[in-house]
Amino acid sequence: MSVQGYNPRTGEPFGDPLEATSDTEVDRLCEAAHSAFEVWSGWSAQDRARVLDLVADRLDENSENLISVCDSETALGVPRLTTELKRTTNQLRMFADVLREGSYVEAMIDSPNMDIIPPRPDVRRVLRPIGVIAVYSASNFPFALSTVGSDTASALAAGCAVVVKGHSAHPNTTRETARVVTAALAEGGAPEGLFSVIYGTQSGVRLVQHPLVKAAGFTGSIGGGRALYDLANSRPDPIPFYGELGSVNPTVILPGAAAERPEEIAAGFAQSVTMGVGQFCTNPGLVFAPSSIVDELGKAVAGSNGGAMLNERMCDSYRSHVEALSNSDLVALVATGNAPDEAWAGKPALFSVPLETFVANLEKLTEENFGPSGIIVTYSDVADVLPVLAKLPGTLTGTVHASPSENKEAAAVAAELHKIAGRLIYNGWPTGIALAWAMQHGGPWPATTNAIHTSIGVPGIYRWLSPVTYQTWPDELLPPELQDANPLGITRRRDGVLAKH
């Protein structure tokens, strides 16, 4: 068995086929990763930060080759991939800064008090890395959510080792990225086996079941994610599986906003829904709007462009879904955009449906169509939309477009959206995700398997950490984060007070 890359613009093979990883080799790599973890987890945060910065530097230095290979294999375009690779290296540097700042370990110290009931001994709590992490690469972000993307960067920062299952849509990109990362880790003195890559579907199954793997991160389809999630939970020792799966990302356009700035809203929507040929997990595929703005939205989509999609299967699925909607008596075709004459090209499409029809066929019309298409649900009164929002499946984002006079209505919409979405956007669009402490990229099922956590942003590191409490230990035997003198100078919660003490 082998994994072959393809050029989406031509449909022709790209690069040599890569041999699928055997079960024996998966086992060997997991054992090597565990040995490396035992060393890496004992490194200081400062030393791990230095290595993450080095990996980022070496990726930047090899950017020309990485982007060239990736564009040939994904057709995402040099401008987009240049930005994405810079986002990836900035992500590594962000976690290096997190390590230097130090408060991510959430150190807590409670002084002994034997006069209360029950008596309290000296107890001190800190977050510690959990072990070997399985990372499943995304198809649509070959750098930022793949080989050395957010899952890998946060896991390495946490002090864990990583085994990456490369995505079949871009195996050559995976190989070239891994080559740079492996060399940089060795240059930085990191233990051998800390990071490795495997290929092939069966290897991914073996990986999530390996007893040395302690958690997994996944970005991909609902079907693939659910299968791996079930495997992770059916192990003799179930492990956390942090999957980002599917999302319709509802947008509500309020009447005032639709009347005041229809062209601006329509242009923003068309840009967002076709960004990356619609292959974004935050694609705003479901819009609730007054009928008055439908023509403007259609005009914007009609003037938009599609492009080659990531692989043949994805393109076929998208085209099939659009064709089914086009032939359905439930929705009306509002507009189609343009697409180049390329092998796996996806053409933008926009449909509309009255609110009543949408509610009656909610399950069918909320199925995610991964590509540059959207459905407009038309309404007369926003009050009728509110109970419908609560019935939508879990989603990564929810968006509101409102005029300054519609604060009451916007607040009412937000009150419903926050029940189903992890990030709420006001007068903007959900595509494009900031790298920040406050970012939440997650939501109720099927958006993610665990809505408490985020896969992007600083809090993503907490997926790979577990709390340990030390009770009545001598100061000199405690981790430095918990020692009385606070030798690292980090922010800690001591007797309930958060400060550098």
C-alpha positions in Angstrom: 0.0 0.0 0.0 1.1 3.5 -0.7 -0.1 7.1 -0.5 0.0 9.2 -3.7 -0.2 12.9 -4.0 -2.1 14.6 -6.9 -2.2 18.0 -8.6 -5.8 19.2 -8.2 -5.5 21.5 -11.2 -4.8 18.6 -13.6 -5.8 15.5 -11.7 -2.4 14.0 -12.4 -0.2 12.3 -9.8 2.3 14.6 -8.1 5.6 13.2 -6.6 6.5 9.7 -5.9 4.1 7.5 -3.9 4.9 7.2 -0.2 4.8 3.8 1.4 2.1 3.4 4.0 3.5 2.9 7.5 3.3 -0.6 8.9 1.8 -1.6 12.2 5.3 -2.6 13.4 6.7 0.8 12.5 3.8 2.6 14.2 4.6 0.6 17.3 8.3 1.5 17.1 7.6 5.2 16.6 5.2 5.3 19.6 7.8 3.6 21.8 10.5 6.1 20.6 8.1 9.0 21.2 7.5 7.7 24.8 11.2 7.5 25.5 11.6 11.0 24.1 8.7 12.3 26.2 10.4 11.1 29.4 13.3 13.4 28.5 11.5 16.4 26.9 8.9 16.7 29.7 11.8 17.2 32.1 13.2 20.1 30.1 12.6 23.6 31.4 9.9 25.7 29.7 12.7 28.1 28.6 14.6 25.4 26.8 11.4 24.1 25.1 10.7 27.6 24.0 14.1 28.0 22.5 13.6 24.8 20.4 10.1 26.0 19.2 11.6 29.3 18.0 14.3 27.3 16.2 11.7 25.2 14.4 9.9 28.3 13.3 13.0 29.9 12.0 14.0 26.8 10.0 10.5 26.6 8.5 10.7 30.2 7.4 14.1 29.6 5.8 12.7 26.7 3.8 9.4 28.5 2.9 10.0 28.7 -0.8 10.4 25.0 -1.3 7.6 24.1 1.2 5.1 26.5 -0.5 6.0 25.3 -4.0 5.5 21.7 -3.1 2.3 22.5 -1.3 0.8 24.5 -4.1 1.4 21.8 -6.6 -0.3 19.3 -4.3 -3.2 21.4 -3.0 -3.8 24.2 -5.6 -4.4 26.6 -2.7 -2.2 29.2 -4.3 1.1 30.8 -3.4 -0.4 33.9 -1.7 -2.7 31.9 0.5 0.0 29.4 1.4 2.6 32.1 2.1 0.2 33.6 4.7 -0.6 30.2 6.1 3.0 29.1 6.6 3.7 32.4 8.3 0.7 31.8 10.6 2.2 28.4 11.4 5.6 29.8 12.4 4.0 32.6 14.3 2.0 29.9 16.1 5.1 28.2 17.2 6.6 31.5 18.4 3.4 32.3 20.3 3.7 29.0 22.2 7.3 29.8 22.9 6.2 33.1 24.5 3.6 31.2 26.5 6.3 29.0 27.9 8.4 31.9 28.8 5.5 33.7 30.6 4.8 30.5 32.5 1.3 30.9 34.0 -0.1 28.3 31.7 0.8 25.6 34.3 -1.9 27.2 36.6 0.3 26.8 39.7 -1.9 26.9 42.9 -0.6 26.9 46.5 -2.8 26.5 49.6 -1.0 27.1 53.0 -1.7 24.6 55.8 -4.5 25.5 58.2 -5.2 22.9 60.9 -7.8 25.0 62.6 -10.5 24.7 60.0 -12.9 21.7 59.3 -11.7 19.6 57.8 -8.0 20.5 58.5 -6.0 21.5 55.4 -2.5 20.4 54.9 0.0 22.1 52.6 -1.3 21.4 49.1 0.1 22.6 45.8 -1.3 22.0 42.3 0.3 22.2 38.9 -0.4 21.1 35.3 2.0 18.4 33.9 2.3 17.0 30.3 0.5 13.7 29.8 2.7 11.8 27.3 2.6 10.8 23.6 0.0 12.7 21.5 -1.5 11.4 18.2 -2.1 14.3 15.7 -4.3 13.8 12.6 -3.6 16.3 9.9 -6.3 18.4 8.2 -6.7 18.4 4.5 -7.7 22.1 4.2 -4.8 23.6 6.1 -1.7 21.7 5.0 0.6 23.9 7.3 -1.5 25.5 10.1 -3.6 22.5 11.1 -1.4 19.7 9.9 2.2 18.3 10.4 3.4 21.1 12.6 0.1 23.0 13.0 -1.8 24.0 16.2 -2.1 20.5 17.7 1.6 19.7 17.2 2.8 23.1 18.3 0.7 23.1 21.5 1.6 19.5 22.3 5.3 20.0 22.0 5.0 23.2 24.0 3.2 21.3 26.8 6.1 18.9 27.0 4.5 16.1 25.1 5.9 14.0 22.2 3.9 13.8 18.9 3.2 11.2 16.3 1.5 12.8 13.3 -0.7 10.9 10.9 -0.1 12.7 7.6 -3.2 13.5 5.4 -3.5 11.7 2.1 -4.3 14.9 0.3 -0.8 16.3 0.7 1.7 13.6 1.5 4.7 15.3 -0.2 4.0 18.5 1.8 3.9 16.4 4.9 7.2 14.7 4.1 9.0 18.0 3.3 7.6 19.8 6.4 8.5 16.9 8.6 12.1 16.9 7.2 12.6 20.5 8.2 11.0 20.0 11.7 13.0 16.8 12.4 16.3 18.5 11.5 15.4 21.6 13.6 14.6 19.5 16.6 17.9 17.6 16.3 19.7 20.9 15.9 18.1 22.2 19.1 19.2 19.1 21.0 15.7 17.6 21.4 15.5 13.9 22.1 15.3 11.6 19.1 11.8 10.3 18.4 10.1 13.4 19.9 8.3 14.0 16.6 7.5 11.6 13.8 5.1 11.1 10.9 3.1 8.1 9.6 1.2 7.5 6.4 -1.9 5.5 5.4 -5.4 4.9 6.8 -4.5 1.8 8.7 -1.6 3.4 10.5 -4.0 6.1 11.8 -6.2 3.3 13.3 -3.2 1.6 14.9 -2.0 4.9 16.3 -5.2 5.9 18.2 -5.3 2.4 19.7 -1.6 2.3 20.8 -1.3 2.0 24.6 1.4 4.6 24.8 -0.7 7.3 23.1 -2.4 9.3 25.8 -4.6 11.7 23.7 -5.4 12.6 20.1 -6.1 15.8 18.1 -8.1 15.6 14.9 -9.4 18.0 12.2 -11.5 16.5 9.5 -14.8 15.0 8.5 -17.6 13.9 10.9 -17.4 10.3 9.6 -13.6 10.0 10.0 -13.6 11.8 13.3 -16.4 9.8 14.7 -14.7 6.5 13.8 -11.5 7.5 15.5 -13.4 8.9 18.5 -15.1 5.6 19.0 -11.8 3.7 18.8 -10.3 6.1 21.3 -13.2 5.5 23.7 -13.3 1.7 23.2 -9.7 1.1 24.3 -9.1 -0.7 27.5 -7.9 2.6 28.7 -10.0 5.3 26.9 -8.2 8.5 26.0 -9.3 12.0 25.2 -10.0 12.6 21.5 -10.2 16.2 20.6 -11.8 16.3 17.2 -13.0 19.2 15.1 -15.5 17.8 12.7 -18.2 19.8 11.0 -19.9 23.2 11.2 -22.5 25.2 9.4 -21.6 28.6 11.1 -25.0 30.4 11.0 -25.1 34.1 10.2 -28.1 36.3 11.1 -28.5 39.5 9.1 -30.9 41.8 10.9 -33.3 44.0 8.8 -31.6 47.3 9.7 -28.2 46.1 8.6 -29.7 44.7 5.4 -31.3 48.0 4.6 -28.3 50.2 5.5 -25.4 48.3 3.9 -26.6 45.6 1.6 -23.7 45.8 -0.8 -21.0 45.7 1.9 -22.6 42.7 3.6 -23.0 40.9 0.3 -19.4 41.5 -0.7 -18.2 40.3 2.7 -20.3 37.2 2.5 -19.2 36.2 -1.0 -15.5 36.7 -0.1 -16.0 34.6 3.1 -18.0 31.8 1.6 -15.6 31.3 -1.3 -12.4 31.8 0.6 -10.1 28.8 0.0 -12.8 27.5 -2.4 -15.1 27.2 0.6 -12.8 24.7 2.2 -12.8 26.4 5.6 -14.3 24.9 8.7 -15.6 28.4 9.5 -17.3 28.8 6.1 -20.6 30.8 6.7 -22.8 28.3 4.9 -26.1 29.1 6.5 -27.5 32.7 6.4 -30.8 33.9 8.0 -31.8 37.2 6.2 -34.7 39.3 5.1 -35.8 38.7 1.5 -34.8 42.3 0.6 -31.0 41.4 0.6 -31.2 38.1 -1.3 -30.7 39.7 -4.8 -27.6 41.6 -3.5 -26.2 38.4 -2.0 -26.9 36.6 -5.3 -25.2 39.3 -7.3 -22.1 39.1 -5.2 -21.9 35.3 -5.5 -22.5 35.4 -9.2 -19.4 37.6 -9.5 -17.3 35.4 -7.3 -14.8 32.7 -8.4 -14.2 29.1 -7.3 -11.2 27.0 -8.0 -9.6 23.6 -7.8 -10.6 21.7 -4.6 -8.2 19.7 -2.5 -8.9 16.3 -3.9 -11.2 14.4 -6.2 -13.3 12.9 -3.4 -14.0 16.3 -1.9 -14.8 17.8 -5.3 -17.2 15.0 -6.2 -18.9 15.3 -2.9 -19.4 19.0 -3.3 -20.7 18.8 -6.8 -23.1 16.0 -5.9 -24.5 18.1 -3.0 -24.9 21.2 -5.2 -26.6 19.1 -7.9 -29.0 17.6 -5.3 -30.0 21.0 -4.0 -30.4 22.3 -7.5 -32.8 19.5 -8.3 -34.6 19.8 -5.0 -38.1 21.4 -4.7 -37.1 22.6 -1.2 -34.7 25.4 -2.2 -34.4 27.8 -5.1 -31.1 28.5 -6.9 -30.2 32.1 -6.4 -26.9 32.3 -8.2 -23.8 30.5 -9.3 -20.3 31.9 -9.6 -17.4 31.1 -11.9 -14.9 28.3 -11.9 -11.7 27.8 -13.9 -11.4 24.9 -16.3 -9.5 22.7 -13.9 -9.8 19.0 -13.1 -11.3 19.3 -9.6 -12.9 22.8 -9.8 -15.7 23.8 -7.5 -18.1 26.5 -8.6 -19.8 28.8 -6.1 -23.5 28.4 -5.6 -26.2 30.1 -3.5 -29.6 28.8 -2.6 -32.6 30.3 -0.7 -35.4 28.8 1.3 -38.3 30.2 3.3 -37.9 29.9 7.1 -41.0 27.6 7.4 -39.6 25.2 4.8 -36.2 25.2 6.4 -37.7 24.3 9.8 -39.7 21.5 8.3 -36.6 20.0 6.7 -34.0 21.2 9.2 -31.9 18.0 9.4 -31.5 17.8 5.6 -30.8 21.5 5.1 -28.2 21.8 7.9 -25.9 19.1 6.4 -22.5 20.7 5.9 -21.5 21.0 2.2 -17.7 21.5 2.3 -17.1 24.0 -0.5 -18.1 27.4 -1.8 -21.9 27.3 -1.4 -24.5 28.6 1.0 -28.2 28.6 1.8 -30.1 31.8 2.7 -33.1 31.2 5.0 -35.5 34.1 4.5 -37.6 35.5 7.3 -40.1 38.3 8.0 -39.7 38.7 11.7 -36.4 38.0 13.6 -38.5 36.8 16.5 -39.4 33.8 14.4 -35.7 33.0 13.9 -34.8 32.8 17.6 -36.4 29.4 18.4 -34.9 28.0 15.2 -31.3 28.9 16.2 -31.6 26.8 19.3 -32.4 23.8 17.1 -29.3 24.0 14.9 -26.5 21.5 15.4 -23.5 22.6 17.3 -21.2 24.9 15.4 -17.9 26.6 15.6 -19.2 30.1 15.1 -22.3 32.3 15.0 -22.4 35.7 13.4 -24.7 38.7 13.7 -24.9 41.7 11.3 -26.8 44.6 12.9 -27.2 48.3 12.7 -26.5 50.5 15.8 -30.2 50.7 16.4 -30.6 46.9 16.6 -28.8 46.2 19.9 -31.8 44.6 21.5 -32.3 42.3 18.6 -28.6 41.5 18.3 -28.5 40.6 22.0 -31.5 38.3 21.6 -29.8 36.5 18.7 -26.5 36.2 20.6 -28.4 34.7 23.5 -29.4 31.8 21.3 -26.2 31.5 19.3 -24.0 31.2 22.4 -25.8 28.0 23.3 -24.7 26.3 20.1 -21.5 28.1 19.1 -18.0 28.6 20.5 -17.3 32.0 18.9 -19.7 34.9 18.2 -18.9 37.5 15.6 -20.5 40.9 15.3 -20.6 42.7 12.0 -17.8 40.6 10.6 -17.3 37.1 9.1 -16.1 33.9 10.7 -13.3 32.9 8.3 -9.9 34.0 9.6 -8.9 33.0 13.1 -6.7 35.0 15.4 -3.9 33.4 17.4 -4.7 34.6 20.9 -5.2 33.7 24.5 -8.9 34.5 24.2 -9.6 32.5 21.1 -12.2 29.7 21.2 -12.2 27.3 18.2 -14.7 24.7 19.3 -18.4 24.1 19.9 -21.0 21.5 20.7 -21.2 18.3 18.7 -20.8 17.9 15.7 -18.5 21.0 15.6 -16.1 19.3 18.1 -16.0 16.3 20.3 -15.4 18.4 23.4 -16.8 22.0 23.5 -14.8 22.9 26.6 -11.5 23.0 24.6 -10.1 24.9 21.7 -7.9 23.6 18.9 -6.5 27.1 18.0 -5.1 29.7 20.3 -3.2 29.5 23.6 -5.8 27.5 25.6 -5.2 24.6 23.1 -2.2 23.7 25.3 -4.5 22.6 28.1 -5.6 19.5 26.2 -2.2 18.0 26.7 -1.8 18.8 30.4 -3.2 17.1 33.5 -3.3 18.4 37.1 -1.1 16.9 39.8 -1.3 18.0 43.5 1.6 17.7 45.8 0.7 17.4 49.5 3.1 18.2 52.3 6.2 17.7 50.1 9.5 19.3 51.1 10.1 22.5 49.2 13.3 21.3 47.6 11.5 18.2 46.1 8.7 20.3 44.5 8.7 21.3 40.8 10.1 24.9 40.5 6.6 26.2 39.6 5.5 25.3 43.2 8.5 26.2 45.3 8.1 28.9 47.9 10.6 31.3 46.3 8.9 31.1 42.9 12.3 30.8 41.1 10.6 31.1 37.7 8.9 34.3 38.6 5.5 33.1 37.2 2.0 34.2 38.2 0.5 31.8 40.7 -2.7 31.5 42.8 -1.5 31.5 46.4 -4.2 31.2 49.1 -6.7 32.2 46.6 -4.9 35.3 45.4 -3.5 35.5 41.8 -0.2 37.3 41.6 3.6 36.7 41.1 4.2 35.4 44.6 
